[in-house]
Amino acid sequence: MQDKLVNEHTILGIDPGTLFMGYAILHTVGQKAEILEFSTLDVHKLDDQYARLQQEFFFIQQLIDKHHPTCLAIETQFVDKNPQTMIKIVHAQGVAIAAALSRDVPIYEYSPMKIKMAITGNGHSTKQQVADMLQRFLHIPEEQMPKKLDATDALGIAYCHFLQLGLPVNTAKGAKNWTTFAKQHGMVEGAATTPNQKLLAALRGKK
């Protein structure tokens, strides 16, 4: 019973944004991961940027009160050529972190490259490639895949933290390692390493 409690986590993943905020709740027990909820909060119709941030703050608090996550995993170190865009994203990051702190939820930060490395093995992969891999890993039916990639981005952040815990990855049925999985799905062939070795190496590498 004690082992189950130690290895059980509810991860809140947040992809901060000023117009659309992706969020995901991932419940994990040992090697198994289950999606409880993932979608996008749309605040783009609000004219005032501070009203958007306020709505995001209260929404994250509501998510925390509903699911009681054991941690918040959030994307940070966002870089954009437009300084104003970058500042707004940082504001959204701060609001999400403040909401978690208001509920005493521990916070873990991951850079975009680290998240992509964890999910696809390529730090320069596209958002769609990340979404495709998550769909395969977590066996998400096509009709349940969200239209906006902010939601899958948030799920990827939560799943990245799941991998950071040192737990083996859930691959598709019949794929017992990363190389087999890649061959089955027409991906590039990689080194003969286990998924856990490959992903942990990525997580411990570039930030």
Z-matrix of the N, CA and C atoms (Angstrom, degrees):
N
C 1 1.467
C 2 1.534 1 110.47
N 3 1.355 2 114.46 1 -41.20
C 4 1.447 3 119.35 2 -179.91
C 5 1.521 4 111.56 3 -62.74
N 6 1.369 5 117.29 4 -40.11
C 7 1.465 6 120.74 5 179.73
C 8 1.512 7 110.94 6 -61.94
N 9 1.351 8 115.83 7 -39.39
C 10 1.464 9 119.79 8 -179.86
C 11 1.518 10 110.17 9 -63.37
N 12 1.330 11 116.01 10 -42.25
C 13 1.455 12 119.25 11 -179.44
C 14 1.522 13 111.05 12 -64.69
N 15 1.327 14 116.53 13 -39.56
C 16 1.455 15 120.63 14 -179.50
C 17 1.520 16 111.33 15 -66.21
N 18 1.342 17 117.05 16 -37.34
C 19 1.456 18 121.38 17 -175.16
C 20 1.527 19 113.51 18 -96.00
N 21 1.302 20 117.48 19 11.00
C 22 1.464 21 120.81 20 -179.67
C 23 1.525 22 109.24 21 -103.48
N 24 1.332 23 115.39 22 128.99
C 25 1.463 24 120.66 23 -177.64
C 26 1.527 25 109.83 24 -140.10
N 27 1.321 26 116.16 25 147.89
C 28 1.459 27 122.35 26 169.16
C 29 1.517 28 106.75 27 -121.32
N 30 1.331 29 115.24 28 111.88
C 31 1.466 30 121.32 29 -171.85
C 32 1.523 31 110.33 30 -104.83
N 33 1.312 32 115.74 31 126.02
C 34 1.465 33 121.49 32 173.35
C 35 1.516 34 108.04 33 -96.82
N 36 1.321 35 116.48 34 115.97
C 37 1.455 36 121.70 35 177.63
C 38 1.515 37 110.19 36 -102.26
N 39 1.321 38 116.88 37 131.63
C 40 1.465 39 121.50 38 -179.71
C 41 1.525 40 110.12 39 -126.74
N 42 1.335 41 115.27 40 127.23
C 43 1.456 42 122.27 41 171.24
C 44 1.526 43 106.32 42 -104.21
N 45 1.340 44 118.42 43 97.62
C 46 1.469 45 120.60 44 -172.57
C 47 1.517 46 112.74 45 -67.42
N 48 1.317 47 114.74 46 141.12
C 49 1.460 48 121.10 47 177.88
C 50 1.509 49 109.76 48 -157.31
N 51 1.316 50 116.50 49 157.52
C 52 1.463 51 120.13 50 -177.99
C 53 1.525 52 113.17 51 -90.92
N 54 1.328 53 116.85 52 -20.93
C 55 1.462 54 121.15 53 178.17
C 56 1.529 55 111.64 54 -112.14
N 57 1.326 56 115.57 55 -37.57
C 58 1.460 57 122.01 56 178.66
C 59 1.528 58 108.43 57 -135.16
N 60 1.318 59 115.99 58 129.29
C 61 1.458 60 120.43 59 179.25
C 62 1.528 61 109.22 60 -116.92
N 63 1.326 62 115.94 61 119.27
C 64 1.455 63 119.40 62 177.24
C 65 1.519 64 110.44 63 -81.83
N 66 1.321 65 116.20 64 143.38
C 67 1.462 66 119.84 65 177.78
C 68 1.526 67 109.69 66 -143.94
N 69 1.323 68 115.48 67 152.54
C 70 1.461 69 120.83 68 -179.50
C 71 1.525 70 109.10 69 -153.05
N 72 1.323 71 115.33 70 143.69
C 73 1.460 72 121.98 71 174.52
C 74 1.521 73 106.89 72 -118.19
N 75 1.326 74 116.77 73 117.02
C 76 1.461 75 122.76 74 -178.03
C 77 1.527 76 108.43 75 -117.58
N 78 1.330 77 115.84 76 119.81
C 79 1.468 78 120.85 77 177.94
C 80 1.521 79 108.87 78 -101.19
N 81 1.316 80 117.06 79 127.67
C 82 1.455 81 121.22 80 -176.81
C 83 1.523 82 110.62 81 -126.46
N 84 1.315 83 114.76 82 139.19
C 85 1.460 84 122.05 83 173.18
C 86 1.521 85 106.88 84 -133.39
N 87 1.330 86 116.70 85 111.92
C 88 1.452 87 119.84 86 -177.07
C 89 1.515 88 110.50 87 61.33
N 90 1.337 89 116.18 88 -122.08
C 91 1.459 90 121.49 89 -177.49
C 92 1.529 91 112.96 90 -89.98
N 93 1.323 92 117.04 91 -4.20
C 94 1.468 93 120.45 92 -174.76
C 95 1.522 94 111.09 93 -98.69
N 96 1.332 95 115.11 94 137.50
C 97 1.464 96 121.31 95 177.83
C 98 1.524 97 108.94 96 -125.55
N 99 1.328 98 115.82 97 133.64
C 100 1.461 99 121.81 98 -179.04
C 101 1.521 100 110.08 99 -129.87
N 102 1.324 101 116.14 100 132.17
C 103 1.458 102 120.98 101 178.09
C 104 1.526 103 108.83 102 -80.45
N 105 1.324 104 116.55 103 122.54
C 106 1.456 105 120.27 104 175.00
C 107 1.528 106 111.13 105 -90.61
N 108 1.328 107 115.13 106 -33.66
C 109 1.466 108 119.53 107 -177.44
C 110 1.517 109 108.85 108 -168.93
N 111 1.317 110 117.74 109 139.48
C 112 1.466 111 120.20 110 169.15
C 113 1.516 112 109.78 111 -159.12
N 114 1.325 113 114.25 112 135.52
C 115 1.465 114 119.59 113 -176.47
C 116 1.533 115 107.91 114 -169.21
N 117 1.336 116 115.24 115 -161.35
C 118 1.460 117 121.34 116 -178.67
C 119 1.522 118 110.05 117 -131.45
N 120 1.324 119 115.89 118 133.60
C 121 1.461 120 120.82 119 172.67
C 122 1.526 121 107.95 120 -89.65
N 123 1.324 122 115.80 121 121.94
C 124 1.469 123 122.27 122 -177.28
C 125 1.530 124 109.18 123 -99.87
N 126 1.319 125 116.72 124 112.70
C 127 1.464 126 120.17 125 178.81
C 128 1.532 127 111.10 126 -119.79
N 129 1.331 128 117.05 127 13.07
C 130 1.468 129 119.99 128 -171.97
C 131 1.532 130 112.73 129 -68.33
N 132 1.337 131 117.75 130 -19.02
C 133 1.462 132 119.99 131 -179.04
C 134 1.519 133 112.57 132 -78.09
N 135 1.324 134 117.21 133 -13.88
C 136 1.462 135 120.34 134 176.82
C 137 1.527 136 108.58 135 -79.76
N 138 1.332 137 116.62 136 128.25
C 139 1.466 138 120.61 137 -175.50
C 140 1.525 139 112.45 138 -73.67
N 141 1.298 140 117.05 139 -36.50
C 142 1.459 141 121.19 140 -174.86
C 143 1.523 142 111.02 141 -88.50
N 144 1.339 143 116.55 142 128.03
C 145 1.461 144 119.95 143 -176.62
C 146 1.524 145 111.96 144 -65.81
N 147 1.325 146 117.21 145 -30.10
C 148 1.462 147 119.62 146 179.72
C 149 1.531 148 111.26 147 -74.75
N 150 1.335 149 116.11 148 -29.72
C 151 1.465 150 119.72 149 174.57
C 152 1.529 151 109.97 150 -67.08
N 153 1.346 152 116.37 151 -36.36
C 154 1.467 153 120.07 152 176.78
C 155 1.530 154 110.37 153 -63.84
N 156 1.325 155 115.58 154 -46.48
C 157 1.453 156 120.15 155 -179.60
C 158 1.523 157 111.06 156 -62.61
N 159 1.324 158 116.37 157 -38.75
C 160 1.459 159 120.13 158 178.76
C 161 1.530 160 111.00 159 -63.83
N 162 1.326 161 116.46 160 -42.48
C 163 1.460 162 119.83 161 179.71
C 164 1.531 163 110.70 162 -64.72
N 165 1.340 164 116.66 163 -39.85
C 166 1.457 165 120.10 164 177.79
C 167 1.532 166 110.86 165 -63.85
N 168 1.311 167 116.64 166 -40.98
C 169 1.461 168 121.45 167 179.51
C 170 1.527 169 110.72 168 -59.25
N 171 1.324 170 116.44 169 -51.36
C 172 1.465 171 120.01 170 -178.27
C 173 1.530 172 111.42 171 -66.81
N 174 1.332 173 116.61 172 -35.37
C 175 1.461 174 119.92 173 -179.69
C 176 1.528 175 110.45 174 -64.94
N 177 1.325 176 117.65 175 -42.89
C 178 1.461 177 120.69 176 179.25
C 179 1.523 178 110.31 177 -64.86
N 180 1.323 179 116.98 178 -39.18
C 181 1.455 180 119.79 179 175.48
C 182 1.529 181 111.17 180 -59.50
N 183 1.342 182 116.15 181 -41.52
C 184 1.467 183 120.44 182 178.64
C 185 1.527 184 111.35 183 -63.65
N 186 1.345 185 116.35 184 -40.73
C 187 1.461 186 120.25 185 177.32
C 188 1.533 187 110.43 186 -61.17
N 189 1.321 188 115.74 187 -43.01
C 190 1.460 189 120.39 188 -179.84
C 191 1.524 190 110.89 189 -64.25
N 192 1.318 191 116.40 190 -43.19
C 193 1.466 192 120.32 191 179.90
C 194 1.530 193 111.72 192 -65.97
N 195 1.322 194 116.59 193 -30.67
C 196 1.461 195 121.25 194 -178.81
C 197 1.523 196 112.44 195 -78.63
N 198 1.338 197 116.99 196 -45.09
C 199 1.468 198 120.85 197 -171.85
C 200 1.540 199 114.34 198 -105.53
N 201 1.309 200 117.35 199 -13.93
C 202 1.472 201 122.06 200 -179.85
C 203 1.536 202 111.84 201 51.16
N 204 1.319 203 117.64 202 58.44
C 205 1.476 204 120.11 203 -178.91
C 206 1.524 205 111.60 204 -63.65
N 207 1.319 206 114.90 205 150.20
C 208 1.461 207 120.40 206 177.11
C 209 1.520 208 111.36 207 -84.63
N 210 1.335 209 116.83 208 -12.63
C 211 1.461 210 119.81 209 177.66
C 212 1.524 211 110.34 210 -165.58
N 213 1.326 212 115.06 211 162.38
C 214 1.462 213 122.86 212 171.24
C 215 1.518 214 108.03 213 -111.07
N 216 1.319 215 116.95 214 128.15
C 217 1.465 216 122.30 215 172.85
C 218 1.523 217 106.56 216 -111.37
N 219 1.335 218 116.53 217 126.64
C 220 1.457 219 120.23 218 -173.44
C 221 1.516 220 110.58 219 -137.11
N 222 1.326 221 115.08 220 146.73
C 223 1.466 222 120.89 221 176.91
C 224 1.522 223 109.45 222 -81.06
N 225 1.331 224 115.61 223 132.45
C 226 1.463 225 120.50 224 178.72
C 227 1.524 226 109.66 225 -132.88
N 228 1.326 227 115.90 226 -172.90
C 229 1.464 228 122.82 227 178.85
C 230 1.525 229 111.57 228 58.27
N 231 1.317 230 115.63 229 37.79
C 232 1.464 231 120.75 230 176.74
C 233 1.524 232 109.85 231 -71.58
N 234 1.323 233 116.36 232 134.07
C 235 1.465 234 121.18 233 179.91
C 236 1.523 235 109.20 234 -125.03
N 237 1.307 236 116.90 235 131.86
C 238 1.462 237 121.55 236 179.36
C 239 1.525 238 108.35 237 -139.72
N 240 1.324 239 115.77 238 148.01
C 241 1.467 240 120.73 239 179.83
C 242 1.523 241 111.26 240 -65.64
N 243 1.336 242 116.42 241 -26.84
C 244 1.462 243 121.12 242 179.78
C 245 1.530 244 109.05 243 -92.01
N 246 1.334 245 118.19 244 111.50
C 247 1.468 246 120.69 245 -178.03
C 248 1.527 247 112.91 246 -58.49
N 249 1.330 248 117.54 247 -36.07
C 250 1.460 249 120.50 248 -179.19
C 251 1.526 250 111.30 249 -65.36
N 252 1.330 251 116.37 250 -39.81
C 253 1.462 252 120.45 251 177.30
C 254 1.526 253 110.40 252 -63.67
N 255 1.323 254 115.85 253 -43.12
C 256 1.460 255 120.76 254 -179.24
C 257 1.529 256 110.88 255 -62.98
N 258 1.319 257 116.69 256 -41.11
C 259 1.466 258 121.00 257 179.67
C 260 1.526 259 110.57 258 -63.15
N 261 1.325 260 116.83 259 -41.97
C 262 1.466 261 120.57 260 -179.97
C 263 1.522 262 111.40 261 -64.77
N 264 1.340 263 116.69 262 -39.47
C 265 1.461 264 120.41 263 177.97
C 266 1.527 265 110.15 264 -65.05
N 267 1.319 266 116.31 265 -40.46
C 268 1.464 267 120.10 266 178.29
C 269 1.534 268 110.28 267 -62.47
N 270 1.327 269 116.87 268 -37.95
C 271 1.457 270 120.50 269 175.65
C 272 1.532 271 110.32 270 -59.45
N 273 1.325 272 116.25 271 -45.28
C 274 1.462 273 120.83 272 -179.95
C 275 1.529 274 111.18 273 -63.88
N 276 1.329 275 116.29 274 -39.07
C 277 1.461 276 120.29 275 176.06
C 278 1.525 277 110.53 276 -60.96
N 279 1.324 278 115.37 277 -44.65
C 280 1.459 279 120.19 278 -179.00
C 281 1.510 280 112.57 279 -62.82
N 282 1.330 281 116.33 280 -39.22
C 283 1.457 282 120.97 281 179.25
C 284 1.532 283 110.45 282 -63.90
N 285 1.321 284 116.73 283 -43.85
C 286 1.467 285 120.32 284 179.54
C 287 1.527 286 110.71 285 -63.61
N 288 1.317 287 116.36 286 -42.86
C 289 1.463 288 120.69 287 179.32
C 290 1.532 289 110.07 288 -64.79
N 291 1.337 290 116.53 289 -41.56
C 292 1.464 291 120.18 290 179.59
C 293 1.528 292 111.21 291 -63.81
N 294 1.328 293 117.00 292 -38.91
C 295 1.469 294 120.42 293 178.58
C 296 1.516 295 110.64 294 -63.12
N 297 1.338 296 116.69 295 -41.62
C 298 1.465 297 120.25 296 178.15
C 299 1.523 298 110.72 297 -65.84
N 300 1.329 299 116.94 298 -42.56
C 301 1.458 300 120.67 299 179.54
C 302 1.525 301 111.53 300 -62.89
N 303 1.334 302 116.35 301 -33.78
C 304 1.464 303 120.27 302 -179.48
C 305 1.521 304 111.92 303 -66.79
N 306 1.349 305 115.70 304 -17.57
C 307 1.472 306 120.58 305 179.10
C 308 1.535 307 110.79 306 -114.74
N 309 1.331 308 116.31 307 13.63
C 310 1.474 309 121.84 308 178.17
C 311 1.529 310 112.92 309 58.20
N 312 1.326 311 116.22 310 39.32
C 313 1.464 312 121.63 311 178.34
C 314 1.524 313 109.04 312 -96.11
N 315 1.327 314 119.16 313 125.10
C 316 1.474 315 121.44 314 178.23
C 317 1.524 316 111.30 315 -60.70
N 318 1.327 317 116.59 316 148.54
C 319 1.467 318 122.17 317 -173.77
C 320 1.522 319 110.46 318 -120.64
N 321 1.340 320 115.57 319 136.82
C 322 1.457 321 122.51 320 176.72
C 323 1.521 322 107.98 321 -129.14
N 324 1.338 323 116.63 322 131.36
C 325 1.454 324 121.81 323 -175.89
C 326 1.530 325 110.42 324 -110.88
N 327 1.336 326 114.82 325 140.28
C 328 1.468 327 120.58 326 179.27
C 329 1.523 328 109.59 327 -135.85
N 330 1.312 329 116.27 328 137.36
C 331 1.459 330 120.57 329 177.57
C 332 1.525 331 109.33 330 -76.58
N 333 1.335 332 117.89 331 156.12
C 334 1.470 333 120.90 332 178.52
C 335 1.522 334 112.55 333 -55.59
N 336 1.343 335 117.48 334 -40.83
C 337 1.463 336 120.25 335 -178.99
C 338 1.528 337 111.40 336 -65.05
N 339 1.328 338 116.75 337 -41.33
C 340 1.455 339 119.83 338 -179.65
C 341 1.526 340 110.65 339 -64.05
N 342 1.325 341 116.91 340 -39.99
C 343 1.467 342 121.00 341 179.69
C 344 1.528 343 110.38 342 -63.48
N 345 1.333 344 116.32 343 -45.92
C 346 1.466 345 120.48 344 179.96
C 347 1.521 346 111.29 345 -64.66
N 348 1.319 347 116.95 346 -39.65
C 349 1.459 348 120.88 347 177.08
C 350 1.522 349 110.66 348 -61.33
N 351 1.319 350 115.88 349 -41.67
C 352 1.461 351 120.36 350 -178.09
C 353 1.521 352 112.03 351 -65.41
N 354 1.326 353 116.67 352 -39.61
C 355 1.467 354 120.33 353 -174.79
C 356 1.527 355 112.41 354 -84.78
N 357 1.318 356 117.38 355 -43.10
C 358 1.469 357 120.24 356 -172.45
C 359 1.526 358 113.91 357 -113.30
N 360 1.334 359 116.97 358 -15.18
C 361 1.459 360 119.43 359 -174.47
C 362 1.512 361 112.72 360 83.69
N 363 1.346 362 116.99 361 4.80
C 364 1.463 363 122.51 362 -178.82
C 365 1.527 364 108.47 363 -135.01
N 366 1.333 365 116.18 364 114.16
C 367 1.451 366 120.49 365 -177.71
C 368 1.513 367 114.69 366 -68.59
N 369 1.341 368 117.07 367 -8.54
C 370 1.469 369 121.11 368 179.93
C 371 1.533 370 111.88 369 -114.29
N 372 1.322 371 116.83 370 19.61
C 373 1.468 372 120.19 371 179.62
C 374 1.532 373 110.30 372 -69.21
N 375 1.318 374 115.62 373 161.74
C 376 1.463 375 120.53 374 -179.26
C 377 1.522 376 110.45 375 -85.39
N 378 1.331 377 115.54 376 166.03
C 379 1.456 378 120.92 377 176.99
C 380 1.541 379 110.51 378 -61.01
N 381 1.315 380 116.89 379 -37.17
C 382 1.458 381 120.81 380 -179.64
C 383 1.523 382 110.76 381 -66.95
N 384 1.317 383 117.27 382 -38.62
C 385 1.462 384 120.64 383 177.71
C 386 1.527 385 111.07 384 -64.32
N 387 1.324 386 116.26 385 -38.92
C 388 1.464 387 120.54 386 176.10
C 389 1.524 388 109.67 387 -62.77
N 390 1.334 389 116.62 388 -45.27
C 391 1.461 390 121.13 389 179.65
C 392 1.522 391 111.37 390 -61.29
N 393 1.326 392 117.12 391 -41.81
C 394 1.469 393 121.13 392 -179.75
C 395 1.527 394 111.27 393 -63.08
N 396 1.331 395 116.62 394 -42.24
C 397 1.458 396 119.93 395 -179.94
C 398 1.523 397 111.22 396 -67.00
N 399 1.310 398 117.23 397 -40.73
C 400 1.461 399 120.46 398 178.27
C 401 1.519 400 110.94 399 -63.26
N 402 1.329 401 116.50 400 -38.67
C 403 1.458 402 120.12 401 178.19
C 404 1.519 403 110.87 402 -60.34
N 405 1.329 404 116.60 403 -39.62
C 406 1.467 405 120.99 404 -179.92
C 407 1.518 406 111.66 405 -73.83
N 408 1.331 407 116.03 406 -44.83
C 409 1.457 408 119.87 407 -178.54
C 410 1.532 409 111.60 408 -61.91
N 411 1.327 410 116.35 409 -43.91
C 412 1.460 411 121.48 410 -173.26
C 413 1.519 412 113.22 411 -100.69
N 414 1.340 413 116.43 412 5.47
C 415 1.471 414 122.25 413 174.71
C 416 1.535 415 111.25 414 54.74
N 417 1.329 416 116.13 415 51.51
C 418 1.461 417 121.38 416 -179.28
C 419 1.521 418 109.38 417 -86.43
N 420 1.339 419 118.99 418 122.21
C 421 1.463 420 120.49 419 177.54
C 422 1.523 421 111.27 420 -59.16
N 423 1.307 422 116.30 421 146.90
C 424 1.458 423 121.38 422 -176.67
C 425 1.527 424 111.81 423 -55.71
N 426 1.348 425 116.41 424 -39.49
C 427 1.465 426 119.57 425 -177.62
C 428 1.526 427 112.88 426 -69.43
N 429 1.334 428 117.70 427 -14.65
C 430 1.458 429 121.20 428 179.35
C 431 1.532 430 112.74 429 -97.39
N 432 1.327 431 115.96 430 -3.09
C 433 1.461 432 118.70 431 177.78
C 434 1.530 433 109.50 432 -73.07
N 435 1.326 434 117.79 433 128.72
C 436 1.469 435 120.64 434 -178.39
C 437 1.521 436 111.48 435 -70.54
N 438 1.323 437 115.73 436 153.83
C 439 1.452 438 120.55 437 179.52
C 440 1.524 439 111.51 438 -74.53
N 441 1.324 440 116.65 439 -33.93
C 442 1.460 441 119.99 440 -178.32
C 443 1.529 442 109.57 441 -94.44
N 444 1.320 443 115.78 442 134.17
C 445 1.457 444 120.95 443 -175.91
C 446 1.529 445 113.03 444 -76.93
N 447 1.337 446 116.85 445 -6.47
C 448 1.463 447 119.06 446 175.43
C 449 1.536 448 110.16 447 -61.12
N 450 1.336 449 115.91 448 -35.07
C 451 1.466 450 120.69 449 -179.00
C 452 1.525 451 111.28 450 -68.56
N 453 1.336 452 117.03 451 -45.44
C 454 1.462 453 119.52 452 179.09
C 455 1.530 454 111.13 453 -70.82
N 456 1.326 455 117.19 454 -28.59
C 457 1.464 456 120.01 455 173.86
C 458 1.530 457 109.84 456 -61.44
N 459 1.335 458 115.82 457 -45.07
C 460 1.465 459 120.32 458 179.32
C 461 1.525 460 111.08 459 -64.49
N 462 1.331 461 115.77 460 -39.53
C 463 1.461 462 119.86 461 177.57
C 464 1.527 463 110.56 462 -63.96
N 465 1.336 464 115.68 463 -38.39
C 466 1.456 465 120.34 464 177.82
C 467 1.525 466 111.98 465 -63.36
N 468 1.317 467 116.78 466 -37.52
C 469 1.466 468 121.04 467 178.07
C 470 1.523 469 110.24 468 -64.99
N 471 1.344 470 116.22 469 -44.22
C 472 1.463 471 120.46 470 178.17
C 473 1.524 472 110.66 471 -64.16
N 474 1.336 473 116.58 472 -40.67
C 475 1.466 474 120.56 473 -178.34
C 476 1.528 475 110.40 474 -70.24
N 477 1.315 476 116.46 475 -33.58
C 478 1.469 477 120.96 476 175.91
C 479 1.531 478 109.62 477 -60.35
N 480 1.321 479 116.60 478 -42.12
C 481 1.467 480 119.55 479 178.46
C 482 1.524 481 110.69 480 -66.98
N 483 1.307 482 116.90 481 -38.53
C 484 1.474 483 121.37 482 175.72
C 485 1.532 484 109.94 483 -55.67
N 486 1.315 485 116.58 484 -44.14
C 487 1.462 486 120.43 485 178.68
C 488 1.529 487 111.17 486 -68.41
N 489 1.316 488 116.48 487 -34.66
C 490 1.460 489 120.44 488 179.40
C 491 1.530 490 111.31 489 -62.60
N 492 1.321 491 116.22 490 -25.29
C 493 1.462 492 120.01 491 179.04
C 494 1.519 493 111.90 492 -67.96
N 495 1.343 494 116.33 493 -10.42
C 496 1.460 495 120.41 494 177.93
C 497 1.501 496 113.48 495 89.30
N 498 1.342 497 116.16 496 19.10
C 499 1.455 498 119.74 497 -178.53
C 500 1.518 499 110.23 498 -93.86
N 501 1.337 500 118.17 499 145.21
C 502 1.463 501 121.02 500 177.77
C 503 1.509 502 110.66 501 -59.89
N 504 1.326 503 115.90 502 146.61
C 505 1.453 504 121.56 503 -179.20
C 506 1.519 505 111.10 504 -79.73
N 507 1.342 506 116.37 505 146.39
C 508 1.466 507 121.28 506 174.21
C 509 1.517 508 108.66 507 -84.46
N 510 1.311 509 118.57 508 109.63
C 511 1.452 510 120.51 509 177.68
C 512 1.518 511 109.51 510 -99.21
N 513 1.317 512 116.14 511 172.78
C 514 1.454 513 120.17 512 -179.26
C 515 1.520 514 110.46 513 -64.78
N 516 1.322 515 115.75 514 158.05
C 517 1.451 516 121.45 515 -178.78
C 518 1.531 517 110.33 516 -57.05
N 519 1.321 518 115.40 517 129.76
C 520 1.454 519 120.46 518 177.90
C 521 1.513 520 113.81 519 91.54
N 522 1.339 521 118.44 520 -10.04
C 523 1.457 522 121.25 521 178.73
C 524 1.522 523 108.81 522 -101.87
N 525 1.318 524 116.98 523 108.48
C 526 1.458 525 121.02 524 -175.10
C 527 1.522 526 112.96 525 -94.23
N 528 1.315 527 117.83 526 -8.25
C 529 1.453 528 120.34 527 174.02
C 530 1.517 529 109.34 528 -153.39
N 531 1.379 530 115.22 529 170.76
C 532 1.465 531 120.30 530 -174.88
C 533 1.522 532 112.16 531 -61.54
N 534 1.322 533 117.36 532 -40.28
C 535 1.455 534 120.86 533 -177.81
C 536 1.520 535 111.16 534 -63.41
N 537 1.343 536 116.19 535 -44.83
C 538 1.465 537 120.70 536 177.83
C 539 1.517 538 110.34 537 -61.52
N 540 1.342 539 115.63 538 -43.98
C 541 1.462 540 120.57 539 -179.86
C 542 1.523 541 110.77 540 -60.46
N 543 1.335 542 116.10 541 -43.53
C 544 1.466 543 120.42 542 -179.28
C 545 1.517 544 111.37 543 -63.37
N 546 1.343 545 116.97 544 -42.30
C 547 1.460 546 120.53 545 179.95
C 548 1.530 547 111.22 546 -64.83
N 549 1.348 548 116.11 547 -39.47
C 550 1.456 549 120.26 548 -178.92
C 551 1.520 550 112.09 549 -62.88
N 552 1.333 551 116.08 550 -31.48
C 553 1.459 552 119.73 551 -173.51
C 554 1.522 553 113.13 552 -109.87
N 555 1.341 554 116.31 553 17.83
C 556 1.457 555 120.33 554 174.52
C 557 1.509 556 114.46 555 68.60
N 558 1.335 557 116.63 556 26.02
C 559 1.452 558 120.61 557 179.43
C 560 1.520 559 109.36 558 -90.67
N 561 1.324 560 115.45 559 169.96
C 562 1.452 561 118.97 560 179.18
C 563 1.516 562 109.52 561 -66.28
N 564 1.312 563 117.25 562 145.71
C 565 1.446 564 120.79 563 179.67
C 566 1.518 565 109.77 564 -79.47
N 567 1.331 566 115.16 565 136.89
C 568 1.452 567 120.14 566 -180.00
C 569 1.505 568 110.65 567 -112.61
N 570 1.320 569 115.05 568 -171.67
C 571 1.456 570 120.44 569 178.25
C 572 1.515 571 110.03 570 -67.73
N 573 1.315 572 116.33 571 156.36
C 574 1.462 573 121.43 572 -178.25
C 575 1.519 574 109.97 573 -79.56
N 576 1.350 575 115.53 574 73.39
C 577 1.448 576 121.44 575 177.04
C 578 1.507 577 109.41 576 -123.58
N 579 1.312 578 116.88 577 159.92
C 580 1.456 579 120.06 578 177.27
C 581 1.512 580 109.04 579 -75.08
N 582 1.328 581 119.42 580 158.80
C 583 1.464 582 120.90 581 178.00
C 584 1.518 583 111.59 582 -57.16
N 585 1.316 584 116.57 583 -42.28
C 586 1.455 585 119.64 584 -177.69
C 587 1.520 586 111.53 585 -62.91
N 588 1.335 587 117.30 586 -42.60
C 589 1.463 588 120.80 587 179.05
C 590 1.526 589 110.72 588 -63.68
N 591 1.329 590 115.32 589 -44.58
C 592 1.473 591 120.25 590 -177.42
C 593 1.523 592 111.34 591 -64.37
N 594 1.331 593 115.97 592 -45.52
C 595 1.446 594 120.06 593 -174.94
C 596 1.521 595 112.04 594 -74.21
N 597 1.318 596 117.20 595 -39.43
C 598 1.457 597 119.66 596 177.90
C 599 1.523 598 110.69 597 -65.18
N 600 1.343 599 116.51 598 -35.87
C 601 1.461 600 120.10 599 177.42
C 602 1.522 601 109.82 600 -63.73
N 603 1.335 602 115.96 601 -39.85
C 604 1.467 603 120.03 602 178.89
C 605 1.518 604 110.77 603 -65.70
N 606 1.326 605 116.35 604 -42.69
C 607 1.450 606 120.91 605 -178.05
C 608 1.526 607 112.09 606 -66.09
N 609 1.317 608 115.95 607 -31.33
C 610 1.453 609 119.62 608 -178.80
C 611 1.530 610 112.09 609 -88.92
N 612 1.345 611 115.02 610 -3.09
C 613 1.457 612 119.51 611 -177.63
C 614 1.506 613 112.14 612 -93.81
N 615 1.325 614 116.02 613 -115.14
C 616 1.464 615 121.31 614 -174.66
C 617 1.512 616 110.64 615 -64.76
N 618 1.332 617 115.87 616 144.22
C 619 1.458 618 122.59 617 178.39
C 620 1.502 619 109.87 618 -111.67
